[in-house]
Amino acid sequence: MPVSTPTIATKVSTVPRAHDETSYAEPDKVAIAALKLDLKLDFDSKTLHGSAEYGLNWKDPKATQLVLDTRDLNVESVEGGDGSGNWSPLQFALAPRDAVLGSKLTIETPTRPSKVRVTYTTSPNASGLQWLDPAMTEGKKLPFMFSQSEAIHARSWVPLQDTPGVRFTYTAHIATRADVMVLMSADNNPKAKRNGDYVFDMPQPIPSYLLAIAAGDLVFKPTGARSGVWAEPAMAGKAAHEFEDTEKMIATTEQLYGPYRWGRYDLLVLPPSFPYGGMENPRLTFATPTVIVGDKSLVSLVAHELAHSWSGNLVTNASWKDIWLNEGFTTYVQGRITEALYGKELADMERQIDQTELAANELKELPPQMQQLRLPALDGADPDDALSEIAYVKGAWFLQTLEQRVGRDVFDPFLRGWFDAHAFQSATTDAFVDYLKKNLLAQHPDAMGDAELDAWLNQPGIPASAIRAASRGFAVVDTARIAWLGNGQLPTSQVTHDWVTQQWVRFIEGLGDTLDVAKLKQLDAEYHFTGTPNGEIAMRWYPLAIRSGYAEAWPAAGEFITRVGRRKLIMPTYAELAKTPQGLQFAKEIFEKAKPGYHPLTTGSVQALLDKAGTGK
């Protein structure tokens, strides 16, 4: 996804690698071990109101304060509990709002109580919540709301130690209108009835960014004994069919990396405004409907989010500067799941697309220090902006390289051992390097030397020794495209009939920066790219059409970026429109129409892009 360039400290730091500079919390002094939520979910006011109660683990015998992260919360009262049901008021102070970190909440706890309770109300504009009117949903009957807590947005709807370095169990009681179903990243009952009163339990400890909630017109469809799909009624059947291999994915991953430790694995298909492809909330992955295209060609998203059940949810980066430990590992595991279920060819296509786009985009646009896997401290930077495809693709590429050097019969047990040894813990890059040297490189010293390891982790770009992914299926695509560009004869339906999304992506990406309008019209007449329901194709076709002066595609491009809120899919079209005065005006008009249905994260990204274009920078 497009990222801004944050200011990153480059000096050598003596601060421990596990320190999280994007949180005010002081978990080395006192840490939240258990969370109890009691909230009213109010669609009319677009707020959550109630209390968060914490079971505390006091670590520093001299500590007399509990410091929490908040953003735009109205904190009404704070109390300390003795564990026997007795509560007494505590003094607290809410600091001025920082644009990135929010407001530091300092609670005076001179008696070091075992429990603290904060009563509060969220803002209608909470950055981690989206409230949709019925008209913005699939069914058009009931309102919808959902959370997006990663990276540091949980603090906008629960006062917390909002850092991946702190894990806690939680329970919740949510009250709301009786006609909507409420779900959380917890033990959702597939047979639950709508009644406006819901209770949840998450017995496994999770970090704050995996705290999730959603409410709306939701029904359940099973896909296996421990898996299923929640969605609006009109979407549920299609989603269950598209994701029918979920149970097989779970079993495949278990064979590779050990048991699935979270009970159920369900998917919640959100409205198109969801800003991401998926979010790996434990027990309840949030998924965009844009991957439901009818041929399962985009279900690698499910493989990715499921893989997080081992890499990310089970073993978590201790701070966002080590995000590759979540996303690089997960992208690697995703490829292994895809290969096992759908074949090496599809997995190779996806790896080649990822690697090609990394070279074409991030490696050209990002400053050198942001091309490292082991990022420097994110002092002053928003971790949302610091996240790039480097963490995903370079991280997976590094692990693929290790696998190629030692073989899967060695690498698979090694990776499983990493997950087992650090289960339900937060880790740093330094911890992984120590584990890698002790448990793999000591036995296979020729697999990777210190200089190459440093190049992967601490240097920009991709090491020259890296083996590029290559797909045989793309050779057919490239041949067909080159022939058409030369003789004007499009490949026959016999050639393209079985092409999957990844092959069409390859076809379009090879057309160059611009193309003659007559050729674009020829493609459209044959393949109907303009108006395609496939977001992966749309995000590449519309920018090409706009750059090439293909005005007939503009209305459909505008409809697409109005209807879809997934940032990855729409930002390239906005970026291309913003390059000309006419396009910028059109983009602004579309944005005004689309903004009420966008998630706050998407709104912020588009607004920043348009503002920058408007200043001529």
Secondary structure as UniProt FT lines:
FT   TURN            17..18
FT   TURN            21..22
FT   TURN            27..29
FT   STRAND          30..42
FT   TURN            43..46
FT   STRAND          47..58
FT   TURN            61..62
FT   STRAND          65..70
FT   STRAND          74..81
FT   STRAND          87..89
FT   STRAND          92..94
FT   TURN            99..101
FT   STRAND          102..108
FT   TURN            110..111
FT   STRAND          115..121
FT   TURN            124..125
FT   TURN            127..128
FT   STRAND          129..132
FT   HELIX           134..136
FT   STRAND          144..147
FT   TURN            150..153
FT   HELIX           154..156
FT   TURN            164..165
FT   STRAND          167..175
FT   TURN            178..179
FT   STRAND          181..184
FT   TURN            190..191
FT   STRAND          197..207
FT   HELIX           208..210
FT   STRAND          213..216
FT   STRAND          219..224
FT   TURN            225..226
FT   STRAND          227..231
FT   HELIX           233..242
FT   TURN            243..245
FT   HELIX           246..257
FT   STRAND          265..269
FT   TURN            272..273
FT   STRAND          278..279
FT   TURN            282..283
FT   STRAND          284..287
FT   HELIX           289..291
FT   TURN            297..299
FT   HELIX           300..307
FT   TURN            308..310
FT   TURN            312..314
FT   STRAND          315..317
FT   HELIX           320..322
FT   HELIX           324..342
FT   HELIX           344..360
FT   HELIX           362..365
FT   HELIX           368..371
FT   TURN            379..380
FT   HELIX           383..386
FT   HELIX           390..394
FT   HELIX           395..406
FT   HELIX           408..421
FT   TURN            422..424
FT   STRAND          425..427
FT   HELIX           429..436
FT   HELIX           437..441
FT   TURN            442..443
FT   TURN            445..446
FT   HELIX           450..458
FT   TURN            464..465
FT   HELIX           472..487
FT   HELIX           493..496
FT   TURN            497..498
FT   HELIX           501..509
FT   TURN            510..511
FT   HELIX           517..527
FT   TURN            530..531
FT   HELIX           535..547
FT   TURN            548..549
FT   HELIX           551..553
FT   HELIX           554..563
FT   HELIX           567..577
FT   TURN            578..579
FT   HELIX           581..594
FT   HELIX           595..597
FT   HELIX           600..614
FT   TURN            615..616
//
